[in-house]
Amino acid sequence: MKRVSQWKTSFWSGAALLVFFATSCVPCAGQSNLSASAGATSKTKIILDTDIGDDVDDAFALGLALQSPEVEILGVTTAWGDTSLRARMARRMLLENGRGEIPVAEGIVTTSKTKFSQAEWAEKGPAAAAKTDAVEFLLSEIRKRPDEITLVAIGPLTNVGAAIGRDGATFRKLKRVVLMGGSVRKGYGDLGYEPDRGPQPEYNIFSDVAAAQKLFTSGVPIFMMPLDSTQLKLDEVKREVLFQKATPLTGELSELTKEWGQKTPTLFDAMAVAYVVEPKLCPVTKLRIEVDKEGFTREVKGEPNVSACLESDAEKFFRFAMPRWMKATEQK
């Protein structure tokens, strides 16, 4: 989820667009033959911790996970603000895409200053018969599957910090955390067209600094997708291509983007899911990162504690993600 305002709109050249349209129907690097890749290797087990409902990128991230047969979604946990309403939104998305069997757990309720921009759509989602606690759900799943689960954390880290505080030994049995968060060398709006302005406190880290500090000192392998590599603009041309498809998911994403109310989504969170499926989309560098009291993720000397993606290719990302968002939903 991110960021209260959006930044300069990026664009593709005419030549790049021609290449995109000419190749969008051909499996590209990392996409592979989807049906073949699904059966060739065991699926990556993930839990998605999300503040779905504010910026629209969380919905795109969940949609990408649903459309990636390489992953098995063990559950969705909601983070930050009105976590009950976020859970209703997640349940609606899952049900409308034929995946109602995936459990949704409600995280710790907080006070959020960020607008829940897709509340009207979320309110039409079903409430749970009984509330499932997100922190206990996460720990329970880890206990059942030690060293097997990838936690994809794409919201403020309150649930994560609470899990570490409640049972740090169990939390450390995660296989890894793939995190959308932080700003190492580039901040908001640094898209490569102007001199970099340096790092900034990033929303997910800044919202709960203490929880972020717990994660970065937990000893769990962290794969970090910071602002440096996640400012992926879904421009007008790509929106037109995507939203003209008549599938449950594209219909949802179109409606949610309109309700979100801004012009060009930046799909920060989708890169975290894409990395799980195809790491080549966001090559990582081992770094030592410390979270300071102001929410900066500072690069310091010392033993590396994260693998951070400092640069990505937006065109390669969209060639990977667009066909998945557009393909017919596979009923389970």
N, C-alpha and C positions, 0 to 999 in steps of 0.2 A: 504494500500500500504505500502511497507516497504522497505526497507533497502537495501542499495546499495550492500552489500555483504552478502552472506549466510554463515552459520556456520556449525559446525560439524554435519554430517549426523547421525540421530538416526536410530535404527534398532529394529526389533521385533525378539524375540526368535522363534525357530521353533515351540515350543508348542503354543505360542501366535498366530502364523500364522494359525495353525491348528484350533484353536478356532475361529479365525476370519472367515475363509472360511466355517467352519461348521455352523456358526450362521448368516452369512451375508444375508441369504434369510429369516430369521425369524425376525419379528418386534421386536425391542429391546426397552429398557426403553427410553421413550421420543419420539421414532419414532412412536410408536403405529400403529394402523391400519390407514394408511394415509387417505383413503377415509372416514372412519368413523369419525376420529378426525376433518376433515374439516367441516363436517356438524353438529357435536355435539355442537360446540361453535362458537361464532362470530369470524371473522378473526381479527387479529391484523393489524391495519393500519400503514404502515411504509413509510417513505421517506428515500432513500438511498443516502447519500452524499459521493461521492467516487472520488478518483484520479486514476481511472481505466486507465491502459495503461503503468504504470511503472513496478513495481513488479506484478507478475501474480496473487497474492492472491485476488486482488479486483475482478477479473473475476470469481474466484471460489466463492467468497461471493455473487456476483450477481446471479450466477448460482444456488447457494443453496437457495436463496430467491425465484427464479423463480420456483424451484422444491418443495417448501414448501407450501402446500395448506392452512396452518394455517395463512398465512399472505396475506394481500392485499397491493400490491405495488402501492401507489398513484403516485409515480414519482421517477425519478432518477435525482439528481443534481450533476454536475461535479465540482471538486475542484482542484485548484492548477495548475500552469503551463499553457499549451495549453488546456484550458477547452473546446474549440470548437472541437478540434480533439478528446478529451476524449468523448464528447457527441456523435460524429459520431460512435465511438467504441461501446458505450452503445446502441445506436439505432440499430446497426448491430446485436448485441447479442439478443436484444429484438425481432427484426424482424425474425431472423433465428430460434427463439424458439416459434414463433407464438404469441408473446406478443407485437406487434407493437403499440397497443393502449395505452401503458404506456408512459406518457410524459417524455421527457428528457429536462432539463433546464441547460443552460450553466452558470457556476459560474464565479467568478472574476478571470481575467487573471493575472498571476504572472510570475515572472522569477524563473525557477526551474533549479537547478544544477543536478537533477536526470534524467537519460536517459529515454525517452519515448520508452521503449523497444519493444512495440507492435504497433509501428506507422504504419508499412506497412499494417497490418491487419486492423487497425483503419481507414486508408485512403480510404478503400473500403466501408465504411459505409456511409449512406446517410446524407447529410447536411439538416438542417431544412429549411423549406420555410421561416420561420421568427424566429429570435432568441427569446428564452424565458429566462428571467433573473432569475437565480437560487434563489437569495435572495428574490425577490418579489414572486416567485412561492412558496417558503417555507412559507412565511408570509401569503400569500393568502390562502393556504391550512389550516393553523392553524386557521385563522379567520373563515373558513367554518366549521371546525371540532374542536372546542376548547376542550382541555383536552382529545382528542382521539388519537392523532398521536404520534407514536414513531419515533424519528429521529435516524437513524442508521448512525453514523458518522465514516467513515473508511479512511479518508484522513486528510490532514492539515485543520485546522479549520477556514480558511479565510471566507468562506461563513457564517459560524455560528457566528463569531465575527461581521460581517457586519450586519447580521439580528438582533443581539442584539442591535447594535448601531442604526439601523434604526427604530426599533420598539420593544423595550425591553418588553413592556407590553404584546404585542402579543406573542412574543417568549416564555414568561413565561407560556403561555397557552398550551405548549406542554405537553403531558402526561409524557414524559421522553426522555432522550437522552441515547442511548446505544452506547458507545464510544469504538473503538479500539484505545488506546493511553496510553501513560505514562509507567512508570517503577517505581514500588513502592519499592520492595526489591530485585528484580533480573533484570539484564540487558541482553543485547544480548549475546547469546551463553550459558547462564546459564540453562542447560537442566537437572540438577540434578545428573550429573555424577561426578562433581568436586565441591569443595567448592564454594559457591556463591561469586561473585566479587562485589556485591552491585548494586544499581540502576545506570542507565545512562539516559541522555536525549534521549527520544524516538522520532523518526522522525516526526510523526504527530504533536506532541506538539512543538518540537523544531523549526519546519518550520515556525510557526506563534505563537510565545509565547504570544503576546498581545491578540490574539483571544482566545487562550486557557485560559488565565487569566479571560477574560470576561465570558467564559462558566462556569468556576469553581466557580465564584462568582455570577452567574445569579439567583440562587435559584431554578432552574429546577432540578428535580430528575435526577441524573447521575448514570448510571450503567457502570462501567469502566472495560474494558477488557485490562489490561496492558501486558507488555512483560512477566510478571510473569506467565501468564496462556495461552499465545497465540502462543508459539513457537512450532507449530504443523507441523512436517515434513512429507511431502508426498513423501515417499521413493520409491525406484525402484519397489518393489513388489506391492505396492498400485497403482502406476502409470500404471503398466502393467495390473492389474485387471480393472482399470477404463477406460483406453484408448482403450481396446479391444472391448468395447461396441460401437455399431454403432448407435448413436443418434446424433441429431444436437448439443446438449450441449457437449457431450464427444468429438465430433469431434472438436468443438471450443476450448475446454480446452486443448486438445492435441496439436493443432496447435499453440495456444497462448503460451503454455509452451515451445515449440520448439523455437518460435520467441523470447521469453524472454531470452533464451540463457544460462541459468545457469543449474546446475545439479539437485538440490533438492529444490523444492519450500517449503517455510515456510508459512503456511496458516493463518497468523495472523488474517486477516480481517474476515475470515469465522467464527471464533468463535463469533464475535459480532452478526452475523445473527443467528447462532445456538442458542445463548443465548435467543434471542427473542422467538424462537420456543420452546425451552426446557431449562429453567433456571437451571435445575438440572445438566446440563453438566458443569456449571461453578459457583459453590456456591459462594455467595458474603459475604463480611464483611464490615460493616459500618466503614468508616474512615473519618478523616479530612485531605484533600489534598490541598496543596497550590502549585501553579506553580511559580517557581522563575524565575529570569531574564535569567538564563542559560538554561531554559527548563526542569529542573528537576521537577518531581511531588513529592513534599516532604510530607511525613506523619508527621503531627504535632498534638499537643493536641488541643482539642476544639470540638465544636458541629460538628458531621459528616455532610459532604456535598456530599459524594459519597458512593455508594455501589460497592466495588471493588472485583473482582475475583482474588485471589492470587495464586490459584493452580487449575489445571484441569487434567483430565485423558485423555491422547491422544488416547488411545485405544477406550474408550467410545465415544469420539468425532468422530473418523473415522467410528465406527460401526453405528453411527447416520447419518453421512454425506454421506458416500460412496453409500449406496443404493439410496439415493435421487439423487445424481449426475448421477447415472447409469440408473435410471428408464426412460422409454419412456416419452418424453415431452408431457405434457397435453396441447392441443390446447384450447384456450379461445375464 
